[in-house]
């Protein structure tokens, strides 16, 4: 692992800690309940995708949550800037992680095949 990869991983782990802290400082209780699973930064650390846990939310709640998060994005980025003293913060994009659901569906198919 070279130095650039280490910096990238460090930034991702910092954002994984800072984003929930920033969301909990906001007044909207719906944002406090959102679980963040992972943060993936681009190579140049100018963009970051924040993956959220969709398990306990309906489709309508997911849409509402994404809308709230898009509105709160500048506040969260400012919080990260001030907390870490960074010159700039990665532009955050929020999306729900559907990989867990896909893997559960695949496992269910394998179990069904095993029974037959």
C-alpha positions in Angstrom: 0.0 0.0 0.0 1.5 3.3 -1.1 1.2 6.7 0.6 -1.7 7.9 -1.6 -3.7 4.8 -0.8 -3.0 5.3 2.9 -4.2 8.9 2.8 -7.3 7.8 0.9 -8.2 5.2 3.5 -7.5 7.7 6.3 -9.9 10.2 4.7 -12.5 7.6 4.3 -12.3 6.5 7.9 -12.4 10.1 9.1 -15.5 10.8 7.0 -17.1 7.6 8.4 -16.8 9.1 11.9 -17.5 12.7 11.1 -20.6 12.4 8.9 -22.8 10.7 11.6 -21.5 13.2 14.1 -22.5 16.1 11.8 -25.9 14.6 11.1 -26.6 14.1 14.9 -25.9 17.8 15.4 -28.7 18.8 13.1 -32.3 19.4 14.3 -34.1 16.9 12.1 -34.6 13.6 14.1 -35.0 11.6 10.8 -31.3 12.3 10.0 -30.2 11.0 13.4 -31.6 7.5 12.6 -29.7 7.0 9.3 -26.9 4.3 9.5 -23.8 4.9 7.4 -22.2 1.7 6.3 -19.2 2.9 4.2 -17.6 5.9 2.6 -15.6 5.5 -0.7 -13.5 8.5 -1.9 -12.4 9.0 -5.4 -8.7 8.9 -6.2 -8.1 12.6 -5.8 -10.4 12.8 -2.8 -12.6 15.4 -4.4 -15.7 13.2 -4.3 -17.0 10.7 -1.8 -19.9 8.3 -2.0 -21.6 7.6 1.3 -23.4 4.3 1.5 -26.4 4.1 3.8 -28.2 1.1 5.3 -31.6 0.6 3.6 -32.8 -2.3 5.8 -35.2 -0.5 8.1 -36.7 2.0 5.6 -39.6 1.9 3.1 -39.2 3.2 -0.4 -40.9 6.5 0.5 -38.7 6.9 3.6 -35.6 6.2 1.4 -36.6 9.0 -1.0 -37.3 11.4 1.8 -34.0 10.6 3.5 -32.1 11.2 0.3 -33.8 14.5 -0.2 -33.0 15.6 3.4 -29.4 14.5 3.0 -29.0 16.4 -0.3 -30.2 19.5 1.5 -27.9 18.9 4.5 -24.8 18.1 2.4 -23.3 21.6 2.6 -23.7 21.7 6.3 -22.1 18.3 6.7 -19.2 19.3 4.5 -18.7 22.5 6.4 -18.7 20.5 9.7 -16.0 18.2 8.3 -13.9 21.2 7.1 -14.0 22.9 10.4 -13.5 19.8 12.5 -10.4 18.6 10.6 -9.0 22.0 9.4 -9.0 20.8 5.8 -8.6 23.2 2.9 -11.5 21.5 1.1 -13.8 18.6 1.8 -14.8 15.9 -0.7 -18.2 16.5 -2.3 -20.5 14.0 -0.7 -23.1 11.9 -2.5 -25.5 9.8 -0.6 -26.9 6.5 -1.8 -28.4 3.4 -0.3 -26.3 0.2 -0.4 -28.3 -2.4 -2.2 -25.5 -5.0 -2.1 -26.6 -6.5 1.2 -30.1 -7.1 -0.2 -28.7 -8.6 -3.4 -26.5 -11.0 -1.5 -29.4 -12.1 0.7 -31.5 -12.8 -2.4 -28.6 -14.8 -3.9 -28.3 -16.8 -0.7 -32.0 -17.5 -0.7 -31.7 -18.8 -4.3 -28.9 -21.1 -3.3 -30.9 -22.4 -0.4 -33.9 -23.0 -2.7 -31.6 -24.8 -5.2 -30.1 -26.9 -2.4 -33.6 -28.1 -1.3 -34.5 -29.1 -4.9 
